[in-house]
Amino acid sequence: MKVIQSQTITDSTLTSSTVTEADHAAWSSVTTYAINDYVIVTTPNVHKIYKSKQNSNLNNNPVTDTTATWWSDEGSTNRWKMFNAPVQQQTVNAGGIEVVITPAEITTSLALINTDCASVTVLITDPTEGTVFNETYDMVSDSGITSWYDYFFTAIVRKTQLAVLGLPPYSAAIIKVTLTDSVSASCGFMTLGTYDTIGDSQYGASFGIIDYSTKDTDASGNVTVTTGNFSDTMDVDVIIETSRFAQVKSVLTSVRSTPSVWITEENTEGTIVYGFFREFDIIMTNPTVSLCTLQIEGLT
């Protein structure tokens, strides 16, 4: 079990992106907006879409409309969706996505969640040493392929998660991540950071979702289902060395209010969750090893 403590990606660290920021026209103080008109605000560290809630909407700045009288916040622009929650809202771009990030701090891990692409390439360069990491990851899933019949006739399914751990720790690294696809690539969340090892995940871990869809039944018994978002859940037992008790407790305490990427097994799809732990307990079983139980709830 590992946890990535995410770095916040900002205008100063996002060096470039092939995704344009042209979802709607930019908000203007001299334009009168009607109800349901959309605008975007692309000022640093905002990058939001807003929808007008009233007619005759003139010179009401969406960013400073803190009471939501004139505007409703519709989430991040397409370029920035992949760097912000909710995870279910994806950055989508025809022909692929390429982003270049300069963290200006040591980065040892990367995670992609809710993706749809053919492959992912991670290229890291250092201003002094040149290329220090260059790997391409195939995003076609072989889960459920147990025979030659499955191999030839089962529909192609793509992996939706990727965790890359052990990146070379260069403080001045320039990290280029490319999601390649012949049609369009999409990404719900991408994060960089440093990772900590909690311990060894044990069999018996459980994975599920919390579904926020609604189901309404009318007087005649007809059911209407409105599809909503969902969040992942994970309950896992982890064996840790008793000598690392204080370190593990400190790491878990430090991320108690910070969304993080929790990785049960980086090579097994579906075992990566971005969110918070609901609770954790460490049982000091004996002087050699202890048992840590973690309950993780993902963000939508």
C-alpha positions as CSV (number, residue, x, y, z in Angstrom):
1,M,0.0,0.0,0.0
2,K,1.3,3.4,-1.1
3,V,0.0,6.9,-0.9
4,I,0.9,9.8,-3.2
5,Q,0.8,13.2,-1.5
6,S,-0.4,15.3,-4.5
7,Q,1.3,18.5,-5.6
8,T,-1.1,21.3,-6.7
9,I,-0.7,22.1,-10.4
10,T,-1.0,25.8,-11.0
11,D,-0.4,28.3,-13.7
12,S,3.2,28.6,-12.7
13,T,3.8,24.8,-12.9
14,L,1.7,24.0,-16.0
15,T,4.2,25.0,-18.6
16,S,2.1,24.0,-21.6
17,S,-1.0,22.0,-22.7
18,T,-2.2,21.1,-26.2
19,V,-5.8,21.5,-24.9
20,T,-7.1,24.9,-25.8
21,E,-9.1,27.0,-23.3
22,A,-12.0,28.1,-25.5
23,D,-15.0,26.4,-24.0
24,H,-17.1,29.6,-24.3
25,A,-16.4,33.3,-24.8
26,A,-14.5,35.0,-22.0
27,W,-16.5,37.1,-19.5
28,S,-16.6,40.8,-20.3
29,S,-17.7,43.6,-18.1
30,V,-19.3,45.4,-21.0
31,T,-21.5,42.5,-22.3
32,T,-25.0,42.0,-21.1
33,Y,-25.8,38.3,-20.5
34,A,-29.1,36.5,-20.6
35,I,-30.1,33.7,-18.4
36,N,-28.3,30.4,-19.2
37,D,-25.5,32.2,-21.1
38,Y,-22.1,30.6,-20.5
39,V,-18.8,32.4,-20.1
40,I,-15.3,31.4,-19.0
41,V,-12.8,33.1,-16.7
42,T,-9.2,32.2,-17.5
43,T,-7.3,34.4,-15.0
44,P,-4.5,32.6,-13.1
45,N,-5.7,29.8,-10.8
46,V,-9.4,30.4,-11.6
47,H,-10.0,28.8,-15.0
48,K,-13.8,28.3,-14.5
49,I,-17.0,28.0,-16.5
50,Y,-19.9,30.1,-15.3
51,K,-23.6,30.1,-16.3
52,S,-25.8,33.3,-16.0
53,K,-28.7,32.9,-13.6
54,Q,-30.5,36.0,-14.6
55,N,-31.3,38.2,-17.6
56,S,-29.8,41.7,-17.9
57,N,-26.6,40.4,-16.3
58,L,-24.2,43.3,-16.8
59,N,-20.8,44.0,-15.1
60,N,-21.3,41.3,-12.5
61,N,-17.9,39.5,-12.1
62,P,-18.5,35.8,-11.8
63,V,-15.4,35.4,-9.6
64,T,-16.5,37.9,-7.0
65,D,-20.1,36.9,-7.1
66,T,-19.7,34.9,-3.8
67,T,-23.4,34.7,-3.1
68,A,-24.1,33.1,-6.5
69,T,-26.7,35.8,-7.3
70,W,-25.8,36.2,-10.9
71,W,-23.7,33.2,-11.8
72,S,-23.5,29.5,-11.1
73,D,-20.1,27.8,-11.0
74,E,-20.1,25.1,-13.7
75,G,-16.6,23.7,-12.9
76,S,-13.2,23.9,-14.5
77,T,-12.5,24.7,-18.1
78,N,-11.7,21.7,-20.4
79,R,-8.0,22.3,-20.1
80,W,-8.0,22.3,-16.3
81,K,-10.6,19.6,-15.6
82,M,-7.8,17.0,-15.4
83,F,-6.1,18.8,-12.6
84,N,-9.1,19.3,-10.4
85,A,-11.9,17.3,-8.7
86,P,-14.5,16.1,-9.5
87,V,-12.7,13.1,-11.1
88,Q,-15.8,12.2,-13.2
89,Q,-15.4,15.4,-15.2
90,Q,-12.8,14.8,-17.9
91,T,-10.5,16.9,-20.0
92,V,-11.3,15.7,-23.6
93,N,-9.2,16.6,-26.6
94,A,-9.2,15.3,-30.2
95,G,-6.0,13.5,-31.2
96,G,-4.6,13.3,-27.7
97,I,-3.4,15.3,-24.8
98,E,0.1,16.6,-24.1
99,V,0.9,18.5,-21.0
100,V,4.3,19.8,-19.7
101,I,4.7,20.4,-16.0
102,T,7.6,22.0,-14.2
103,P,7.0,21.2,-10.5
104,A,10.1,23.0,-9.2
105,E,10.3,20.4,-6.5
106,I,11.2,16.7,-6.3
107,T,8.6,14.5,-7.8
108,T,8.7,10.7,-7.5
109,S,5.3,9.6,-8.7
110,L,2.5,10.2,-11.1
111,A,-1.1,9.0,-11.3
112,L,-3.8,9.2,-13.9
113,I,-7.4,8.3,-13.0
114,N,-10.6,8.0,-15.2
115,T,-8.6,8.1,-18.4
116,D,-9.5,6.9,-21.9
117,C,-6.6,6.7,-24.4
118,A,-4.5,4.1,-26.2
119,S,-1.2,4.8,-24.5
120,V,0.5,7.1,-22.0
121,T,4.1,8.4,-22.4
122,V,6.0,9.9,-19.5
123,L,9.2,11.9,-20.5
124,I,11.3,13.6,-17.9
125,T,14.2,15.8,-18.7
126,D,16.7,17.7,-16.6
127,P,18.3,21.0,-17.7
128,T,21.8,19.6,-17.0
129,E,21.5,15.8,-17.7
130,G,19.0,15.7,-20.5
131,T,16.5,12.9,-20.7
132,V,16.4,10.9,-17.4
133,F,13.1,9.0,-17.9
134,N,11.2,7.9,-21.0
135,E,8.5,5.2,-20.7
136,T,5.4,4.4,-22.7
137,Y,2.5,2.5,-21.1
138,D,-0.1,0.5,-23.1
139,M,-3.6,1.3,-21.8
140,V,-5.3,-1.7,-23.4
141,S,-6.5,-4.0,-20.6
142,D,-6.0,-7.7,-20.6
143,S,-8.2,-8.3,-17.6
144,G,-10.6,-11.2,-18.3
145,I,-8.6,-12.5,-21.2
146,T,-8.1,-16.1,-20.2
147,S,-8.2,-17.9,-23.6
148,W,-7.3,-17.5,-27.3
149,Y,-11.1,-17.1,-28.0
150,D,-11.2,-14.2,-25.5
151,Y,-8.1,-12.7,-27.1
152,F,-9.5,-12.6,-30.6
153,F,-13.2,-12.0,-30.0
154,T,-13.6,-10.1,-26.7
155,A,-14.2,-6.4,-27.1
156,I,-11.2,-4.3,-26.5
157,V,-11.3,-2.6,-23.0
158,R,-8.9,0.1,-21.9
159,K,-7.4,0.7,-18.5
160,T,-8.7,3.7,-16.8
161,Q,-6.0,4.1,-14.2
162,L,-2.2,4.4,-14.2
163,A,0.3,4.8,-11.4
164,V,4.0,5.4,-12.1
165,L,6.2,5.2,-9.0
166,G,9.9,5.6,-8.6
167,L,10.4,8.6,-10.9
168,P,14.0,10.0,-10.8
169,P,14.0,12.7,-8.1
170,Y,15.3,15.7,-10.0
171,S,14.2,19.0,-8.4
172,A,14.5,20.9,-11.7
173,A,12.7,18.2,-13.8
174,I,10.5,19.0,-16.7
175,I,7.8,16.4,-17.0
176,K,5.9,15.8,-20.2
177,V,2.9,13.5,-20.1
178,T,1.3,12.5,-23.5
179,L,-2.0,10.6,-23.8
180,T,-2.1,9.3,-27.3
181,D,-5.2,8.3,-29.2
182,S,-6.3,8.2,-32.8
183,V,-9.6,9.8,-32.1
184,S,-9.7,11.6,-28.8
185,A,-8.1,11.2,-25.4
186,S,-9.7,12.0,-22.0
187,C,-8.5,12.3,-18.5
188,G,-10.5,12.8,-15.3
189,F,-7.5,13.5,-13.0
190,M,-3.8,13.7,-13.2
191,T,-1.5,14.3,-10.3
192,L,2.2,14.4,-9.4
193,G,3.8,14.1,-6.1
194,T,6.0,12.1,-3.7
195,Y,4.9,8.8,-2.4
196,D,5.1,7.0,0.9
197,T,5.0,3.2,1.5
198,I,2.5,2.3,4.2
199,G,3.1,-1.5,4.2
200,D,2.1,-4.7,2.5
201,S,-1.5,-4.9,1.4
202,Q,-3.2,-8.1,2.3
203,Y,-5.6,-10.3,0.4
204,G,-9.2,-9.8,1.6
205,A,-9.3,-6.1,0.6
206,S,-12.6,-5.0,-0.6
207,F,-13.4,-2.4,-3.4
208,G,-16.7,-0.9,-4.3
209,I,-18.5,2.4,-5.2
210,I,-21.0,4.8,-3.6
211,D,-23.5,5.6,-6.3
212,Y,-25.1,9.0,-6.3
213,S,-27.7,8.2,-8.9
214,T,-31.3,8.8,-7.9
215,K,-34.3,6.5,-8.4
216,D,-37.8,7.9,-8.2
217,T,-41.0,5.9,-8.3
218,D,-44.3,7.5,-9.3
219,A,-47.8,6.6,-8.1
220,S,-48.1,3.9,-10.8
221,G,-44.9,2.2,-9.9
222,N,-42.9,3.5,-12.8
223,V,-39.2,4.0,-11.9
224,T,-37.2,6.9,-13.3
225,V,-33.4,6.6,-12.8
226,T,-31.3,9.7,-13.0
227,T,-27.6,8.9,-13.5
228,G,-25.3,10.7,-11.1
229,N,-21.7,10.6,-10.2
230,F,-20.1,7.9,-8.1
231,S,-17.1,7.6,-5.8
232,D,-14.8,4.6,-5.2
233,T,-14.4,2.9,-1.9
234,M,-11.6,0.7,-0.5
235,D,-11.2,-1.2,2.7
236,V,-7.8,-2.9,3.1
237,D,-5.6,-4.5,5.8
238,V,-1.9,-3.6,5.6
239,I,1.0,-5.3,7.4
240,I,3.6,-2.8,8.6
241,E,6.8,-3.3,10.5
242,T,6.3,-2.4,14.1
243,S,9.5,-0.4,14.0
244,R,7.8,1.9,11.5
245,F,4.7,2.5,13.6
246,A,5.5,6.2,14.4
247,Q,6.4,7.0,10.7
248,V,3.3,5.4,9.3
249,K,1.0,7.1,11.9
250,S,2.7,10.4,11.0
251,V,2.2,10.0,7.3
252,L,-1.5,9.0,7.7
253,T,-2.1,11.9,10.1
254,S,-0.5,14.4,7.7
255,V,-2.9,13.5,4.8
256,R,-6.1,13.4,7.0
257,S,-7.6,16.4,5.3
258,T,-5.8,16.3,1.9
259,P,-7.1,14.4,-1.1
260,S,-4.4,11.8,-1.9
261,V,-3.9,8.9,-4.3
262,W,-4.1,5.5,-2.5
263,I,-2.5,2.6,-4.3
264,T,-3.2,-1.0,-3.1
265,E,-1.3,-2.6,-6.1
266,E,0.0,-0.4,-8.9
267,N,-0.1,-3.2,-11.4
268,T,-3.7,-4.2,-10.8
269,E,-6.3,-2.0,-12.3
270,G,-9.2,-0.8,-10.1
271,T,-7.1,-0.7,-6.9
272,I,-6.2,3.0,-7.2
273,V,-8.5,5.5,-5.4
274,Y,-8.2,9.3,-5.2
275,G,-9.7,10.6,-2.0
276,F,-9.6,10.6,1.8
277,F,-9.4,7.9,4.4
278,R,-12.5,7.7,6.6
279,E,-10.5,6.2,9.4
280,F,-7.5,4.1,10.2
281,D,-6.4,1.9,13.0
282,I,-3.0,0.5,13.8
283,I,-2.9,-2.6,15.9
284,M,0.5,-3.4,17.4
285,T,0.3,-7.1,17.0
286,N,3.8,-8.0,18.1
287,P,7.3,-6.5,18.2
288,T,8.0,-7.4,14.6
289,V,4.8,-6.6,12.6
290,S,1.6,-4.7,13.2
291,L,-1.7,-4.5,11.4
292,C,-3.1,-1.3,9.9
293,T,-6.7,-1.2,8.7
294,L,-7.6,1.6,6.2
295,Q,-11.0,2.7,4.9
296,I,-10.7,5.0,1.9
297,E,-13.5,6.9,0.2
298,G,-12.8,8.4,-3.2
299,L,-13.9,11.7,-4.6
300,T,-16.6,11.8,-7.3
